[in-house]
Amino acid sequence: PRPLEAEVKAVVSTQSTGEVSRLMRSMYKCKRDSKKMAEIHKNMTTAYNEILRIGKNRREMGCYFRVSFYGERFNELDRQTMIYKEKPFTKLPEISLRLQKLYGEQFGSDFEFISDSKRIELDSLDPYRAYVQVTYVEPYFEPWEMKYRKTPFELTYNVDRFYYFTPFTRSGTAHGGVADQFKRRTVLRTECTFPYVKSRLNVVSIEETVMVPIEVATEDMRMKNEQFETILASGKTDLKMLQMLIQGAIGTTVNQGPLEIILQFFGETAKSFDVMDEQYLCHRNRLRYQCKLFLANIKKGLDENRNMIGAFQEDYQREMEYNLAKFRETVACHIFNLDAQKQIKDNDLFYKNLTDGDHPVGLALSYDYTDAI
């Protein structure tokens, strides 16, 4: 038989070598086996050097999918839900086609594939047919857990909860306006943690939470901020991706998303304070913070873009700075307090001496939004 170290090396990823070696080190320490201890420390050195070589940002984790089975043709799998772990970068259409081919050959015309993540009404299904529903899911962590899971490896190792969102509106359609958009967050817990010896595990519990429109808007803004922060904190900024984010945030034809959110929940159509309860006020404050942070991240992105572009993109830079000034003018009265609004106006040349042929935006962006958050 192969030595224990060889077995471990064959089945354990490089990034988990440290934890496994720690267990073996305790065992050999009790046996006073100095030779094995030396081999373990040598393997640990090799493993950690490899981690440094591949870099902390390289993704070597798998993808996860929720697969639900319906119909008596599946026998014990009927009405069971499982989490499948697939190889890295597997797309939803890939696993969908694979399962359609597998069960299509097994059940023939009695098989039906459900392509969306909507809630299944069992009464509407034919019990003598076989149904499979597949949904992409991601590992789920509580906010306190994120303090201890910093690297991509830690975010995919020893996980047993996964989540996905299902958008819906009161009218029954999946998508609607900002004020009508709800989301159902479904959290699934598996019987064991991934990675595991099997590539699929049974789901033992399901929790559902309905997010009201203001929570959905806050989550959307948070994700936009997270994208900016990830790009800007990477150390080596991807200029093309940064410009795509800036364009998507304040482009003249695509900034209706953030603008509509701000006007809907803080403008004239927003709820009056008389009908706001304490919980809604908390949601409103969280949304206001994310909106302020959004403006600050756009400014940081434009500053970084100015440092990286060449002379041929100066026109693009000026246009984006001008768009930011206009965007800020529209939303400042809704998300900033009076003192901050006055400071913005005092430092913003957009509000004075603005001509059609010249946009003096160099000083228009001098205000640091983080001071007003």
HELIX and SHEET records of a PDB file:
HELIX    1   1 LEU A    4  VAL A   11  1                                   8    
HELIX    2   2 THR A   14  SER A   16  5                                   3    
HELIX    3   3 THR A   17  CYS A   30  1                                  14    
HELIX    4   4 SER A   34  ILE A   54  1                                  21    
HELIX    5   5 GLU A   72  LEU A   77  5                                   6    
HELIX    6   6 LEU A   92  PHE A  107  1                                  16    
HELIX    7   7 GLY A  108  ASP A  110  5                                   3    
HELIX    8   8 LEU A  122  SER A  124  5                                   3    
HELIX    9   9 GLU A  145  LYS A  147  5                                   3    
HELIX   10  10 VAL A  178  ASP A  180  5                                   3    
HELIX   11  11 PRO A  213  LEU A  232  1                                  20    
HELIX   12  12 LEU A  239  ILE A  250  1                                  12    
HELIX   13  13 GLN A  256  PHE A  266  1                                  11    
HELIX   14  14 PHE A  273  VAL A  275  5                                   3    
HELIX   15  15 GLU A  278  MET A  308  1                                  31    
HELIX   16  16 ALA A  311  GLN A  313  5                                   3    
HELIX   17  17 GLU A  314  ILE A  335  1                                  22    
HELIX   18  18 LEU A  338  ASP A  346  1                                   9    
HELIX   19  19 LEU A  349  TYR A  351  5                                   3    
HELIX   20  20 TYR A  369  ALA A  372  5                                   4    
SHEET    1   A 7 PHE A 111  ILE A 114  0                                        
SHEET    2   A 7 ALA A 130  PRO A 139  1                                        
SHEET    3   A 7 CYS A  63  TYR A  70 -1                                        
SHEET    4   A 7 THR A  81  GLU A  86 -1                                        
SHEET    5   A 7 ARG A 200  MET A 211 -1                                        
SHEET    6   A 7 PHE A 182  PHE A 194 -1                                        
SHEET    7   A 7 VAL A 159  PHE A 168 -1                                        
END                                                                             
